[in-house]
Structures are given as C-alpha cells and as structure tokens.
C-alpha cells in the first residue's frame, strides 16, 4: 500500500505566483526522495490562489522523511507557508 497525501493550499491575495514558484522548486527534489512514488502540485485555472498537491509515498515513514527534508523545511516551512491563507491535509492509503 502507498501512503497518500492530498494537500490544499490557498495563497494570500496576490501571492499565487510566489506559491507556484515555491511548489515548482519543491517538486523536483521531492520527486527524487527515495520513498516518493508521485508528487504533483496543481493550480486551479479558475482560482489562481488555489493549489492542490497530490503525493504518494511508500509508507508513512517516507512521508515523514519528506517533511523533515532540507528542501521541504527551506522552501515550504521557511517560505511558502507564510504566503498561505489556509492549508488543509487529508491522508489516504492506496487500495
């Protein structure tokens, strides 16, 4: 089974492009993580402040390693999170 995260981010007004930039910079090193099976950020074409990030990891430990990674700490925690109005996370397991 895979450990799945669906994250919904809403940028503060006027910060959508900066959030997109952060997600684009985060995607490549996240996809290169050993336990990452899939990492795809998306932007709503009708609401440029709304983002969805779909992620699949081998297991919860791989997901936790992603959260502790230097690139996530720098780009997301140390930057993008400050640009967000809201952030929601929902977890699933693949069938």
C-alpha positions as CSV (number, residue, x, y, z in Angstrom):
1,X,0.0,0.0,0.0
2,X,1.0,3.6,-0.6
3,X,0.7,6.5,1.8
4,X,-1.2,9.3,0.1
5,X,-1.5,13.0,1.0
6,X,-3.9,15.4,-0.7
7,X,-2.9,18.9,0.4
8,X,-5.0,22.0,-0.5
9,X,-3.3,25.4,-0.2
10,X,-4.9,28.8,-0.6
11,X,-2.5,31.6,-1.2
12,X,-3.0,35.0,0.4
13,X,-4.3,37.5,-2.0
14,X,-1.6,38.5,-4.6
15,X,0.7,35.6,-3.5
16,X,-0.4,32.9,-6.0
17,X,2.6,33.3,-8.3
18,X,5.0,33.2,-5.4
19,X,3.3,30.0,-4.1
20,X,3.5,28.5,-7.6
21,X,7.2,29.3,-7.8
22,X,7.8,27.6,-4.4
23,X,5.9,24.5,-5.5
24,X,7.8,24.2,-8.7
25,X,11.1,24.5,-6.8
26,X,9.9,21.9,-4.3
27,X,8.7,19.3,-6.8
28,X,12.0,18.2,-8.3
29,X,13.8,17.3,-5.0
30,X,10.6,15.9,-3.6
31,X,10.2,13.5,-6.6
32,X,13.9,12.4,-6.1
33,X,13.3,11.3,-2.5
34,X,13.8,7.5,-2.1
35,X,10.3,6.8,-0.7
36,X,8.4,9.2,-3.0
37,X,6.3,7.5,-5.7
38,X,4.4,10.5,-7.0
39,X,4.5,14.3,-6.3
40,X,2.3,16.6,-8.4
41,X,1.4,20.2,-7.5
42,X,-1.6,21.6,-9.4
43,X,-3.1,25.1,-9.7
44,X,-6.8,25.9,-10.2
45,X,-7.2,27.6,-13.6
46,X,-10.3,29.4,-12.3
47,X,-8.9,30.5,-9.0
48,X,-5.1,31.3,-9.2
49,X,-4.8,31.4,-5.4
50,X,-5.9,27.7,-5.0
51,X,-3.5,24.8,-5.2
52,X,-3.7,21.1,-4.8
53,X,-0.7,18.8,-4.1
54,X,-1.1,15.1,-4.7
55,X,1.6,12.9,-3.1
56,X,2.2,9.2,-2.8
57,X,4.9,7.7,-0.6
58,X,6.0,4.1,0.1
59,X,4.8,4.5,3.7
60,X,4.2,7.0,6.5
61,X,7.9,7.0,7.3
62,X,8.8,8.1,3.8
63,X,6.2,10.9,4.1
64,X,7.7,12.0,7.5
65,X,11.2,12.0,5.9
66,X,9.8,14.3,3.2
67,X,8.5,16.7,5.9
68,X,11.9,16.6,7.6
69,X,13.9,17.1,4.4
70,X,16.1,20.1,4.0
71,X,14.3,21.2,0.8
72,X,10.8,21.0,2.4
73,X,12.0,22.8,5.5
74,X,13.6,25.6,3.4
75,X,11.0,26.0,0.6
76,X,7.7,25.2,2.3
77,X,8.1,25.7,6.1
78,X,10.6,28.6,5.7
79,X,8.9,30.3,2.8
80,X,5.7,29.2,1.2
81,X,3.7,28.6,4.4
82,X,4.0,32.3,5.2
83,X,2.3,33.1,1.8
84,X,-0.8,30.9,2.6
85,X,-4.2,31.9,3.8
86,X,-5.0,28.3,4.6
87,X,-3.6,24.8,4.3
88,X,-5.5,21.6,4.6
89,X,-4.2,18.0,4.5
90,X,-6.1,14.7,4.0
91,X,-4.4,11.3,4.2
92,X,-5.3,8.1,2.4
93,X,-3.9,4.7,1.7
94,X,-3.9,3.2,-1.8
95,X,-6.1,0.1,-2.4
